[in-house]
Amino acid sequence: MSGIGLRKTAMAAAILALAGALSAWPATAQEGVTALSFDRLDAGLDRIVPANARLEQVASGFTWLEGPVWDEASLFFADIPANEILRWVPGRGVTTFLDPAGYKGTAPYGGPEPGTNGMTLDAHQRLTIAGHAARNVFRFEPLDPRGIVTVLADTYQGKKLNSPNDVVYRSDGSAYFTDPPYGLRTQSDTDPEKELKVNGVYRIPHAFQQRPGAPPARGELQLVVSDLPRPNGIAFSPDEKYLYVSNSEPKMFWMRYTVMPDGTVGEPKLFYDDSADQRIGNPDGMKVDVEGNLYSAGPAGVWIFSPDGKALGTLLIPEKISNVTWAGDGNKTLYITASDKLYRVQLKIAGAPLVKKGKGKGSF
């Protein structure tokens, strides 16, 4: 994928010249800009989506994208079937950051998803990755594919993890991740390499404090949710009182858990059930804004929920989407990984930072 550029077309240039609403975005090449279509389910959506919102396609030509995260200068995302982590820089295009990213064997993988999945940044802006086919959670020290890699988790009670799917930090320095079987060769609970019976949600208590290159504190890993069939996306509310987890199948729903003082979770609540939806897509990766609204991949596009679980509407995306992240001026640009394409849309409310500031995080 190295060197995939953003093709600047005459049509896109003409649209940009006329669309004043897009002037706040960086002056980069455009593949296409169209009016954003959306399902408005509640008047609260009007506070979030501009009346003249535009959907911009910024890159294409991939396989199945996931894990977008912005590091202040560029966007990282994963192409899972291609087993690559890619980097998009405004005005420059896409280059390969890491290849292979997940499975590193010499024989063909034999499954559909040999790469990595969700990514995030910690309080030191270190890139942390759900290893997926590598069956671990790891972090770069520093942001250099040839530098030190720190494995934060790889087993639970002596058994290999399934295939970590998405990861998020809490401001106390702990990290939480989901662990369905999608990175295994058959992606099923009967996969011969699946060692754990559960598809869990886990907490790494001292992830931030783990020294660069040190082995995982395997005895500390905590299973905090064990009853979801396919846990997938994961996010905290801005005040960290709640942990959100999406379940992708066989039923499609989002859960909300109260976060306890010790970092475990309690008081599970069904946040929203969309199991009857027949449109393409599943609950997947998600983020929150500064007001606590939740933005998640789901059937037909990006679902937006109020903090109390009311569906406000859906940003309709032409392809099946997997995840979202915040970036741009004021942190109001939502980047969307959608099958083989990368999109973005300018919204009214700023995204919440990946890690809440102002609380102790310990030291190395």
The 8 nearest C-alpha neighbors of each residue, nearest first, counted from 0:
[[1, 3, 95, 2, 94, 93, 85, 61],
 [2, 0, 94, 95, 3, 93, 85, 96],
 [1, 3, 94, 93, 4, 0, 92, 95],
 [4, 2, 93, 1, 0, 92, 94, 5],
 [5, 3, 92, 93, 2, 6, 91, 58],
 [4, 6, 92, 58, 28, 30, 7, 29],
 [7, 5, 30, 4, 8, 28, 29, 58],
 [8, 6, 28, 29, 30, 5, 9, 11],
 [7, 9, 11, 10, 6, 12, 30, 29],
 [8, 10, 12, 11, 13, 7, 14, 29],
 [9, 11, 13, 8, 12, 14, 31, 7],
 [12, 10, 14, 8, 31, 13, 9, 29],
 [13, 11, 9, 15, 10, 14, 16, 8],
 [14, 12, 16, 10, 15, 11, 9, 17],
 [13, 15, 11, 17, 16, 12, 18, 10],
 [16, 14, 12, 18, 17, 13, 11, 21],
 [15, 17, 13, 14, 18, 12, 19, 22],
 [18, 16, 14, 15, 19, 13, 12, 20],
 [17, 19, 15, 20, 21, 16, 14, 22],
 [20, 18, 22, 21, 17, 16, 15, 23],
 [19, 21, 18, 22, 23, 51, 52, 53],
 [20, 22, 19, 23, 24, 18, 15, 345],
 [23, 21, 19, 24, 20, 18, 15, 25],
 [22, 24, 21, 25, 20, 328, 19, 26],
 [25, 23, 22, 21, 26, 327, 328, 27],
 [26, 24, 27, 23, 89, 22, 327, 90],
 [25, 27, 24, 28, 90, 22, 89, 23],
 [28, 26, 90, 25, 89, 29, 91, 24],
 [27, 29, 7, 5, 6, 90, 30, 26],
 [30, 28, 7, 31, 57, 11, 6, 27],
 [29, 31, 6, 56, 57, 7, 5, 8],
 [32, 30, 56, 11, 29, 55, 33, 57],
 [31, 33, 55, 54, 11, 56, 53, 34],
 [34, 32, 54, 53, 35, 55, 31, 56],
 [33, 35, 53, 54, 52, 36, 32, 51],
 [36, 34, 53, 54, 52, 33, 37, 314],
 [37, 35, 315, 314, 34, 38, 316, 54],
 [38, 36, 314, 315, 313, 39, 35, 312],
 [37, 39, 313, 312, 40, 314, 315, 36],
 [40, 38, 312, 41, 37, 311, 44, 313],
 [41, 39, 312, 311, 38, 310, 42, 44],
 [40, 42, 311, 43, 39, 44, 312, 310],
 [43, 41, 44, 45, 40, 311, 39, 46],
 [42, 44, 41, 45, 46, 311, 47, 305],
 [43, 45, 47, 42, 311, 46, 41, 48],
 [46, 44, 47, 43, 48, 42, 49, 50],
 [47, 45, 44, 43, 48, 347, 49, 348],
 [46, 48, 347, 44, 45, 348, 346, 49],
 [47, 49, 346, 45, 347, 44, 46, 50],
 [50, 48, 52, 51, 346, 347, 47, 45],
 [49, 51, 52, 48, 45, 53, 35, 47],
 [50, 52, 49, 53, 34, 20, 35, 48],
 [53, 51, 49, 35, 50, 34, 48, 345],
 [52, 54, 34, 35, 33, 344, 55, 32],
 [55, 53, 35, 344, 33, 32, 34, 343],
 [56, 54, 32, 343, 342, 31, 57, 53],
 [55, 57, 342, 31, 30, 58, 341, 32],
 [56, 58, 342, 30, 341, 29, 55, 5],
 [59, 57, 341, 5, 340, 56, 30, 60],
 [58, 60, 340, 61, 339, 341, 57, 56],
 [61, 59, 339, 340, 62, 58, 3, 0],
 [60, 62, 339, 59, 63, 340, 78, 64],
 [61, 63, 339, 78, 338, 80, 64, 81],
 [64, 62, 338, 339, 78, 79, 61, 80],
 [63, 65, 78, 77, 336, 338, 339, 79],
 [66, 64, 77, 116, 321, 336, 76, 322],
 [117, 65, 67, 118, 76, 116, 77, 322],
 [68, 66, 76, 75, 324, 65, 323, 118],
 [67, 69, 75, 74, 324, 119, 118, 66],
 [70, 68, 74, 73, 71, 326, 75, 67],
 [69, 71, 72, 73, 74, 68, 124, 120],
 [72, 70, 69, 73, 326, 74, 327, 124],
 [73, 71, 70, 88, 69, 74, 89, 87],
 [74, 72, 88, 87, 70, 69, 71, 75],
 [73, 75, 69, 87, 86, 68, 70, 88],
 [76, 74, 86, 68, 67, 85, 69, 87],
 [75, 77, 67, 66, 85, 84, 65, 86],
 [78, 76, 84, 65, 64, 79, 66, 83],
 [77, 79, 64, 83, 81, 63, 80, 82],
 [78, 80, 114, 82, 112, 81, 77, 115],
 [81, 79, 112, 82, 113, 78, 111, 114],
 [80, 82, 79, 78, 83, 114, 62, 113],
 [114, 83, 81, 79, 100, 80, 99, 113],
 [84, 82, 98, 100, 78, 81, 97, 99],
 [83, 85, 77, 97, 96, 76, 100, 78],
 [84, 86, 95, 96, 76, 75, 94, 77],
 [85, 87, 75, 94, 93, 74, 96, 95],
 [88, 86, 93, 74, 92, 73, 75, 89],
 [87, 89, 73, 91, 92, 90, 86, 74],
 [90, 88, 91, 27, 92, 87, 73, 25],
 [89, 91, 27, 92, 88, 28, 26, 5],
 [92, 90, 88, 89, 93, 4, 87, 5],
 [91, 93, 4, 87, 5, 88, 90, 3],
 [94, 92, 87, 3, 86, 2, 4, 88],
 [93, 95, 1, 2, 86, 85, 96, 3],
 [96, 94, 85, 1, 97, 0, 86, 84],
 [95, 97, 85, 84, 86, 94, 144, 98],
 [98, 96, 84, 100, 83, 95, 99, 144],
 [99, 97, 83, 100, 82, 84, 96, 95],
 [98, 100, 82, 83, 97, 103, 101, 102],
 [99, 101, 98, 83, 82, 97, 114, 115],
 [102, 100, 114, 133, 115, 132, 130, 113],
 [103, 101, 133, 113, 132, 104, 114, 100],
 [104, 102, 99, 101, 105, 100, 133, 113],
 [105, 103, 106, 102, 108, 107, 99, 101],
 [104, 106, 107, 103, 108, 102, 99, 109],
 [105, 107, 104, 108, 109, 103, 102, 110],
 [108, 106, 109, 105, 104, 110, 113, 102],
 [107, 109, 110, 106, 113, 102, 104, 184],
 [108, 110, 107, 184, 111, 113, 106, 185],
 [109, 111, 184, 108, 112, 185, 113, 183],
 [110, 112, 80, 113, 184, 109, 182, 108],
 [113, 111, 80, 79, 182, 114, 110, 132],
 [114, 112, 132, 102, 82, 80, 101, 79],
 [82, 115, 113, 101, 79, 100, 112, 132],
 [116, 114, 130, 131, 101, 79, 100, 129],
 [115, 117, 129, 66, 164, 131, 65, 77],
 [66, 118, 116, 165, 129, 164, 128, 65],
 [119, 117, 128, 66, 127, 129, 68, 166],
 [118, 120, 127, 126, 68, 167, 166, 128],
 [121, 119, 126, 124, 125, 127, 122, 353],
 [120, 122, 124, 123, 125, 168, 354, 119],
 [121, 123, 124, 354, 120, 125, 207, 170],
 [124, 122, 121, 125, 120, 207, 126, 141],
 [125, 123, 120, 121, 122, 126, 70, 119],
 [126, 124, 120, 121, 123, 139, 127, 141],
 [125, 127, 120, 138, 139, 119, 124, 128],
 [128, 126, 138, 119, 118, 137, 120, 125],
 [127, 129, 118, 137, 136, 130, 117, 138],
 [130, 128, 136, 163, 117, 116, 164, 165],
 [129, 131, 115, 135, 133, 136, 134, 128],
 [130, 132, 162, 163, 115, 182, 134, 133],
 [133, 131, 182, 113, 134, 101, 102, 162],
 [132, 134, 101, 130, 102, 131, 135, 162],
 [135, 133, 162, 131, 132, 160, 130, 161],
 [134, 136, 153, 130, 152, 133, 163, 137],
 [137, 135, 129, 130, 152, 151, 128, 150],
 [136, 138, 150, 151, 128, 149, 127, 135],
 [137, 139, 127, 149, 126, 148, 128, 150],
 [138, 140, 148, 141, 142, 126, 147, 125],
 [141, 139, 147, 142, 148, 146, 211, 138],
 [140, 142, 139, 143, 146, 125, 147, 126],
 [143, 141, 139, 140, 125, 126, 144, 146],
 [142, 144, 146, 145, 141, 139, 140, 147],
 [143, 145, 146, 97, 142, 96, 139, 147],
 [146, 144, 143, 147, 148, 142, 97, 139],
 [147, 145, 143, 144, 140, 148, 141, 139],
 [146, 148, 140, 212, 139, 149, 211, 141],
 [147, 149, 139, 138, 140, 212, 146, 150],
 [148, 150, 212, 138, 137, 211, 151, 139],
 [149, 151, 137, 152, 136, 215, 214, 138],
 [150, 152, 215, 137, 136, 149, 206, 153],
 [153, 151, 136, 215, 135, 150, 154, 217],
 [152, 154, 135, 160, 159, 134, 136, 151],
 [155, 153, 159, 160, 158, 157, 152, 156],
 [154, 156, 158, 157, 159, 160, 220, 217],
 [157, 155, 158, 154, 218, 217, 220, 159],
 [156, 158, 155, 154, 159, 217, 218, 153],
 [159, 157, 154, 155, 156, 194, 195, 160],
 [160, 158, 154, 194, 153, 161, 155, 157],
 [159, 161, 154, 134, 153, 162, 155, 158],
 [160, 162, 180, 178, 134, 193, 179, 159],
 [161, 163, 131, 134, 182, 178, 180, 132],
 [164, 162, 178, 131, 129, 177, 130, 134],
 [163, 165, 129, 177, 116, 178, 131, 117],
 [166, 164, 117, 176, 129, 177, 232, 163],
 [167, 165, 176, 175, 129, 117, 118, 119],
 [166, 168, 175, 174, 119, 234, 176, 233],
 [169, 167, 174, 173, 354, 175, 121, 170],
 [168, 170, 173, 171, 172, 174, 354, 167],
 [169, 171, 172, 355, 354, 358, 360, 168],
 [172, 170, 360, 169, 173, 359, 358, 361],
 [173, 171, 207, 360, 170, 205, 169, 206],
 [172, 174, 204, 205, 206, 203, 169, 171],
 [173, 175, 168, 203, 167, 202, 206, 169],
 [176, 174, 202, 167, 201, 166, 203, 168],
 [175, 177, 166, 201, 165, 200, 167, 163],
 [176, 178, 200, 164, 165, 163, 231, 230],
 [177, 179, 163, 199, 162, 198, 164, 161],
 [178, 180, 198, 229, 181, 230, 162, 161],
 [181, 179, 186, 161, 162, 183, 182, 187],
 [182, 180, 186, 183, 179, 162, 187, 112],
 [183, 181, 132, 131, 162, 112, 180, 186],
 [184, 182, 186, 180, 181, 185, 132, 162],
 [183, 185, 110, 186, 109, 182, 111, 190],
 [184, 186, 187, 183, 190, 110, 181, 189],
 [187, 185, 181, 183, 180, 184, 182, 190],
 [188, 186, 189, 185, 190, 180, 181, 183],
 [187, 189, 190, 180, 193, 186, 196, 185],
 [190, 188, 187, 191, 193, 185, 192, 186],
 [189, 191, 187, 193, 192, 188, 185, 186],
 [192, 190, 193, 189, 194, 185, 188, 184],
 [191, 193, 190, 194, 183, 189, 184, 161],
 [192, 194, 190, 191, 195, 161, 188, 189],
 [195, 193, 158, 159, 192, 196, 161, 160],
 [196, 194, 197, 193, 158, 161, 160, 159],
 [197, 195, 194, 198, 188, 193, 199, 161],
 [198, 196, 199, 195, 225, 226, 228, 227],
 [199, 197, 179, 178, 228, 229, 225, 227],
 [198, 200, 225, 178, 197, 224, 177, 201],
 [199, 201, 177, 224, 176, 223, 222, 178],
 [202, 200, 222, 176, 223, 221, 175, 199],
 [201, 203, 175, 221, 174, 204, 220, 222],
 [202, 204, 174, 220, 173, 206, 205, 175],
 [205, 203, 173, 202, 206, 174, 219, 220],
 [206, 204, 173, 208, 207, 172, 203, 209],
 [205, 207, 173, 209, 208, 203, 174, 172],
 [206, 208, 172, 205, 209, 173, 121, 360],
 [207, 209, 363, 205, 206, 362, 210, 361],
 [210, 208, 206, 207, 205, 211, 363, 213],
 [209, 211, 213, 363, 208, 212, 149, 207],
 [212, 210, 213, 149, 140, 209, 147, 148],
 [211, 213, 149, 148, 147, 210, 214, 150],
 [212, 214, 210, 211, 149, 215, 209, 150],
 [215, 213, 150, 212, 216, 149, 151, 217],
 [216, 214, 151, 217, 152, 150, 213, 153],
 [215, 217, 218, 219, 214, 220, 151, 152],
 [218, 216, 215, 219, 220, 154, 152, 155],
 [217, 219, 216, 220, 156, 155, 221, 215],
 [218, 220, 217, 216, 221, 204, 203, 205],
 [221, 219, 203, 217, 218, 202, 155, 222],
 [222, 220, 202, 201, 223, 219, 203, 204],
 [221, 223, 201, 224, 200, 202, 199, 220],
 [222, 224, 201, 200, 263, 221, 264, 202],
 [225, 223, 200, 199, 222, 226, 201, 227],
 [224, 226, 199, 197, 227, 198, 200, 223],
 [227, 225, 224, 228, 199, 197, 198, 230],
 [226, 228, 229, 230, 225, 198, 246, 199],
 [227, 229, 198, 230, 226, 248, 246, 249],
 [230, 228, 246, 179, 227, 247, 248, 231],
 [231, 229, 246, 227, 177, 245, 179, 228],
 [230, 232, 245, 283, 246, 177, 164, 229],
 [233, 231, 284, 283, 245, 244, 165, 285],
 [232, 234, 244, 243, 165, 285, 284, 245],
 [235, 233, 243, 242, 286, 167, 285, 236],
 [236, 234, 242, 239, 241, 243, 237, 233],
 [235, 237, 239, 241, 238, 291, 240, 242],
 [238, 236, 239, 291, 235, 289, 351, 287],
 [237, 239, 240, 236, 241, 235, 355, 291],
 [240, 238, 236, 235, 241, 237, 242, 258],
 [239, 241, 258, 238, 257, 236, 242, 235],
 [242, 240, 257, 258, 256, 239, 236, 235],
 [241, 243, 235, 256, 255, 234, 258, 257],
 [242, 244, 255, 234, 233, 254, 235, 256],
 [245, 243, 233, 254, 232, 253, 230, 255],
 [244, 246, 253, 232, 231, 282, 230, 283],
 [247, 245, 230, 229, 252, 231, 251, 248],
 [246, 248, 282, 251, 281, 229, 283, 245],
 [249, 247, 250, 251, 229, 246, 228, 281],
 [248, 250, 251, 247, 228, 229, 274, 246],
 [251, 249, 248, 274, 252, 247, 246, 273],
 [250, 252, 274, 247, 248, 273, 246, 282],
 [253, 251, 272, 246, 271, 273, 245, 250],
 [252, 254, 245, 271, 270, 244, 246, 269],
 [255, 253, 269, 270, 244, 243, 268, 245],
 [254, 256, 243, 268, 270, 242, 267, 241],
 [257, 255, 267, 242, 241, 266, 265, 264],
 [256, 258, 241, 265, 266, 264, 240, 259],
 [259, 257, 264, 240, 241, 262, 263, 256],
 [258, 260, 262, 263, 264, 261, 257, 265],
 [261, 259, 262, 258, 263, 264, 240, 257],
 [262, 260, 259, 263, 258, 264, 204, 171],
 [263, 261, 259, 260, 258, 264, 204, 202],
 [264, 262, 259, 261, 223, 258, 265, 260],
 [265, 263, 258, 259, 257, 256, 223, 262],
 [264, 266, 257, 267, 256, 258, 259, 263],
 [265, 267, 257, 256, 268, 264, 255, 258],
 [268, 266, 256, 265, 255, 257, 269, 254],
 [269, 267, 255, 254, 270, 256, 266, 257],
 [268, 270, 254, 271, 255, 253, 267, 272],
 [269, 271, 254, 308, 253, 255, 268, 272],
 [270, 272, 253, 252, 269, 308, 273, 254],
 [273, 271, 252, 274, 251, 253, 270, 269],
 [274, 272, 251, 275, 276, 252, 271, 250],
 [273, 275, 251, 250, 276, 272, 252, 249],
 [276, 274, 273, 277, 251, 272, 250, 278],
 [275, 277, 274, 273, 278, 298, 251, 279],
 [278, 276, 275, 279, 298, 274, 280, 273],
 [279, 277, 298, 276, 299, 280, 281, 297],
 [280, 278, 298, 299, 319, 277, 281, 297],
 [281, 279, 298, 297, 319, 299, 278, 320],
 [280, 282, 297, 298, 247, 283, 251, 296],
 [283, 281, 297, 247, 296, 245, 246, 251],
 [282, 284, 232, 296, 231, 321, 245, 281],
 [283, 285, 232, 322, 296, 295, 321, 323],
 [286, 284, 295, 294, 232, 322, 323, 296],
 [285, 287, 294, 234, 293, 324, 295, 323],
 [288, 286, 293, 292, 291, 351, 294, 350],
 [287, 289, 350, 351, 291, 290, 292, 349],
 [288, 290, 351, 350, 291, 349, 237, 287],
 [291, 289, 288, 292, 237, 348, 287, 306],
 [290, 292, 306, 288, 289, 287, 236, 237],
 [291, 293, 305, 306, 287, 288, 304, 290],
 [292, 294, 287, 304, 303, 286, 291, 295],
 [295, 293, 303, 286, 285, 302, 287, 301],
 [296, 294, 285, 302, 301, 284, 297, 293],
 [295, 297, 301, 283, 282, 321, 322, 284],
 [298, 296, 282, 281, 280, 300, 301, 302],
 [297, 299, 280, 279, 281, 278, 300, 276],
 [300, 298, 279, 315, 278, 280, 297, 316],
 [299, 301, 315, 316, 314, 297, 298, 296],
 [300, 302, 296, 314, 313, 295, 297, 294],
 [301, 303, 313, 295, 294, 297, 312, 296],
 [304, 302, 294, 293, 312, 311, 313, 310],
 [305, 303, 310, 293, 309, 311, 292, 308],
 [304, 306, 292, 309, 307, 308, 293, 310],
 [307, 305, 292, 291, 308, 304, 293, 309],
 [308, 306, 305, 309, 304, 270, 292, 291],
 [309, 307, 270, 305, 306, 304, 271, 310],
 [308, 310, 305, 304, 307, 311, 306, 271],
 [309, 311, 304, 312, 303, 308, 305, 40],
 [312, 310, 41, 40, 44, 304, 303, 309],
 [311, 313, 39, 40, 38, 303, 310, 302],
 [312, 314, 302, 38, 301, 37, 315, 303],
 [313, 315, 37, 301, 300, 316, 36, 302],
 [314, 316, 300, 37, 36, 299, 313, 317],
 [315, 317, 300, 318, 299, 314, 319, 301],
 [318, 316, 315, 319, 299, 300, 337, 320],
 [319, 317, 316, 337, 338, 320, 300, 299],
 [320, 318, 280, 337, 338, 279, 299, 300],
 [321, 319, 337, 336, 296, 338, 300, 318],
 [320, 322, 296, 283, 336, 65, 284, 337],
 [321, 323, 284, 336, 296, 285, 335, 65],
 [324, 322, 335, 334, 285, 67, 336, 284],
 [323, 325, 334, 333, 68, 67, 286, 335],
 [326, 324, 333, 350, 332, 330, 334, 331],
 [325, 327, 330, 332, 69, 331, 333, 324],
 [328, 326, 330, 332, 329, 331, 325, 24],
 [329, 327, 330, 331, 326, 23, 332, 24],
 [328, 330, 331, 327, 349, 326, 332, 350],
 [329, 331, 326, 327, 349, 328, 350, 325],
 [332, 330, 349, 329, 346, 350, 348, 345],
 [333, 331, 345, 326, 327, 344, 325, 330],
 [332, 334, 325, 344, 343, 324, 345, 331],
 [335, 333, 343, 324, 323, 342, 325, 332],
 [334, 336, 323, 342, 343, 341, 322, 337],
 [337, 335, 341, 64, 322, 320, 321, 65],
 [336, 338, 320, 340, 319, 318, 321, 339],
 [337, 339, 63, 64, 319, 340, 320, 318],
 [340, 338, 61, 62, 63, 60, 59, 337],
 [341, 339, 59, 337, 338, 58, 336, 61],
 [340, 342, 336, 58, 57, 335, 56, 337],
 [343, 341, 56, 335, 55, 57, 334, 336],
 [342, 344, 334, 55, 333, 335, 54, 332],
 [343, 345, 54, 333, 332, 53, 55, 346],
 [344, 346, 332, 331, 333, 52, 343, 347],
 [347, 345, 48, 331, 47, 348, 332, 49],
 [346, 348, 47, 48, 331, 49, 349, 46],
 [349, 347, 47, 346, 331, 350, 288, 289],
 [350, 348, 331, 330, 288, 289, 329, 351],
 [349, 351, 288, 289, 330, 325, 331, 287],
 [350, 352, 289, 288, 287, 237, 353, 349],
 [353, 351, 354, 355, 350, 289, 237, 288],
 [352, 354, 351, 355, 120, 119, 168, 121],
 [355, 353, 352, 170, 122, 168, 169, 356],
 [354, 356, 170, 352, 353, 357, 237, 169],
 [357, 355, 358, 354, 170, 122, 352, 359],
 [356, 358, 359, 355, 170, 360, 354, 171],
 [359, 357, 356, 170, 360, 171, 355, 172],
 [358, 360, 361, 171, 357, 170, 172, 356],
 [361, 359, 171, 172, 358, 170, 362, 207],
 [360, 362, 359, 208, 363, 172, 207, 171],
 [363, 361, 208, 360, 207, 209, 210, 359],
 [362, 208, 210, 209, 361, 207, 211, 360]]
